[in-house]
Amino acid sequence: MTRVSILGGSGYGGGELLRILLSHPHVTVSQVTSRGLAGKSVGRAHPNLRGHTGLKFSDPGDLQPCDLLFLAMPHGKASGSWDDLEPLAERFIDLSADFRLDDAESYARFYGTHPRPDVNSTFTYGLAEVNRDAIRGASRVATGGCNATVSILALLPFFEQGLVHLDRTVIDVKVGSSEGGADPNEGSHHPVRSGTVRPYRPTGHRHTAEIEMILGRHGAARVHLSVTAIEMVRGAAALAHIFLKETLTERDIWGILRARYDDEPFVRIVSERTGVYRFPEPKLLAGTNYCDIGFELDANSERLVVVAAIDNLVKGSAGQAVQAMNLMMGWDETAGLGFPGLHPI
Ligand SMILES: NC(=O)c1ccc[n+]([C@@H]2O[C@H](COP(=O)([O-])OP(=O)(O)OC[C@H]3O[C@@H](n4cnc5c(N)ncnc54)[C@H](OP(=O)(O)O)[C@@H]3O)[C@@H](O)[C@H]2O)c1
């Protein structure tokens, strides 16, 4: 069995990693850290895991070497403490934005000067659907942001085929409160957050850089991303408005999506044309590693609206990380990720 540990295990991403890893066929979880809960059962932070493990939280300072270390800390922590982390494992998977961007200028535009460009260049972007071969050979992976993941998967087939007006794509992502992490803040206080439809970032969202990095492989892509917080705990749901360079039929769009995603184990094309479930819904994906994708062509213009949904904590974070681990280790890519979701929920 491969020994893995989680640094930042009391948070939402760390909790989902632990849930998935505890029933993974090839790993054993050695340590899970929390500064505040060291010595306490992991069930204190993750009550859904009561009875599934006897693990107790460790202090980050007590981490022992392991085969693969997951980093699930807030932005800036992994890069800030890299010299202490490096000796702890042969392989790393980081869930944060510290090492996702390969271009120093884009990083600086959204996050400021990168503290460790030397380390950044050793990391591989971890979204399997766009980087499978590179992940297979990598020992350090940075998984994609949740809003970036759902946006990239919605847009990729059309950018790859050169069908899109490169500077006119608008992505509107609705997100749940768990995107903000387990640490409460002014905006997450229940009376403030509940029932809200709050434009969180109408412009300038940091994940724009990641989306443009990946789509930019297919031309000088610019995307216009808006993110709105809505009444939901888990989920990221994207409406991607693409302006097509040529007239396409519904049949053409099906063909493009099928050709791109039929072999992808975690991308599902929603093909129903009638009924309430004819478009992807994040609620149905809670706890799963799927990204569901559907679309509608605007009969009155060259606009194609691609609809995509994920669980931000799974395909948008911990599940994507486990999928990347499976590739890095040469295991079945789907190992540990078979949960089909719940219905009704
Ligand atoms: N939430 C999402 O939907 C989502 C999606 C994709 C990516 N991400 C990224 O994944 C990372 C984790 O997100 P999250 O939502 O799980 O955050 P979170 O719920 O706030 O959890 C953060 C974790 O990091 C630990 N931590 C904080 N500061 C630390 C430090 N200085 N040293 C060691 N541990 C520290 C915290 O544990 P203690 O305080 O108990 O030590 C906690 O376990 C973030 O970088 C986030 O941007 C999040």
The ligand as a MOL file (V3000), in Angstrom:
LIG
                    3D

  0  0  0     0  0            999 V3000
M  V30 BEGIN CTAB
M  V30 COUNTS 48 52 0 0 0
M  V30 BEGIN ATOM
M  V30 1 N -13.2440 24.9530 -1.2190 0
M  V30 2 C -13.1810 24.7040 -2.5220 0
M  V30 3 O -14.2270 24.5770 -3.2070 0
M  V30 4 C -11.8690 24.5570 -3.2120 0
M  V30 5 C -11.8590 24.0780 -4.5370 0
M  V30 6 C -10.6370 23.9760 -5.2130 0
M  V30 7 C -9.4590 24.3400 -4.5620 0
M  V30 8 N -9.4870 24.8130 -3.2870 0 CHG=1
M  V30 9 C -8.2190 25.1900 -2.6610 0
M  V30 10 O -7.8550 24.1380 -1.7760 0
M  V30 11 C -7.1840 24.6760 -0.6340 0
M  V30 12 C -7.9430 24.2290 0.6190 0
M  V30 13 O -9.2770 24.7690 0.5220 0
M  V30 14 P -10.3840 24.4430 1.6100 0
M  V30 15 O -11.6560 24.9640 1.0800 0
M  V30 16 O -10.2630 23.0200 2.0520 0 CHG=-1
M  V30 17 O -9.8730 25.3880 2.7920 0
M  V30 18 P -10.2300 25.2900 4.3400 0
M  V30 19 O -11.5200 24.5710 4.5110 0
M  V30 20 O -10.1000 26.6550 4.8820 0
M  V30 21 O -9.0530 24.3760 4.9420 0
M  V30 22 C -7.7350 24.8160 5.0290 0
M  V30 23 C -6.9120 23.7960 5.7950 0
M  V30 24 O -5.5620 24.2730 5.8880 0
M  V30 25 C -5.1280 24.2240 7.2480 0
M  V30 26 N -4.1900 25.3220 7.4440 0
M  V30 27 C -4.4650 26.6520 7.3680 0
M  V30 28 N -3.3230 27.3760 7.5510 0
M  V30 29 C -2.3320 26.4650 7.7490 0
M  V30 30 C -0.9450 26.5770 8.0040 0
M  V30 31 N -0.3440 27.7710 8.0720 0
M  V30 32 N -0.2220 25.4500 8.1830 0
M  V30 33 C -0.8190 24.2210 8.1090 0
M  V30 34 N -2.1430 24.0510 7.8760 0
M  V30 35 C -2.8840 25.1630 7.6940 0
M  V30 36 C -6.3970 24.2980 8.0760 0
M  V30 37 O -6.2360 23.5120 9.2240 0
M  V30 38 P -6.0010 23.9900 10.7100 0
M  V30 39 O -6.3860 25.4440 10.7810 0
M  V30 40 O -6.9000 23.0800 11.5060 0
M  V30 41 O -4.5560 23.7140 10.9120 0
M  V30 42 C -7.3940 23.5310 7.1860 0
M  V30 43 O -7.2860 22.1430 7.4270 0
M  V30 44 C -7.1940 26.2050 -0.8150 0
M  V30 45 O -5.9400 26.6200 -1.2970 0
M  V30 46 C -8.3020 26.4420 -1.8330 0
M  V30 47 O -8.0750 27.5830 -2.6190 0
M  V30 48 C -10.6670 24.9040 -2.5940 0
M  V30 END ATOM
M  V30 BEGIN BOND
M  V30 1 1 1 2
M  V30 2 2 2 3
M  V30 3 1 2 4
M  V30 4 1 4 5
M  V30 5 2 4 48
M  V30 6 2 5 6
M  V30 7 1 6 7
M  V30 8 2 7 8
M  V30 9 1 8 9
M  V30 10 1 8 48
M  V30 11 1 9 10
M  V30 12 1 9 46
M  V30 13 1 10 11
M  V30 14 1 11 12
M  V30 15 1 11 44
M  V30 16 1 12 13
M  V30 17 1 13 14
M  V30 18 2 14 15
M  V30 19 1 14 16
M  V30 20 1 14 17
M  V30 21 1 17 18
M  V30 22 2 18 19
M  V30 23 1 18 20
M  V30 24 1 18 21
M  V30 25 1 21 22
M  V30 26 1 22 23
M  V30 27 1 23 24
M  V30 28 1 23 42
M  V30 29 1 24 25
M  V30 30 1 25 26
M  V30 31 1 25 36
M  V30 32 1 26 27
M  V30 33 1 26 35
M  V30 34 2 27 28
M  V30 35 1 28 29
M  V30 36 1 29 30
M  V30 37 2 29 35
M  V30 38 1 30 31
M  V30 39 2 30 32
M  V30 40 1 32 33
M  V30 41 2 33 34
M  V30 42 1 34 35
M  V30 43 1 36 37
M  V30 44 1 36 42
M  V30 45 1 37 38
M  V30 46 2 38 39
M  V30 47 1 38 40
M  V30 48 1 38 41
M  V30 49 1 42 43
M  V30 50 1 44 45
M  V30 51 1 44 46
M  V30 52 1 46 47
M  V30 END BOND
M  V30 END CTAB
M  END
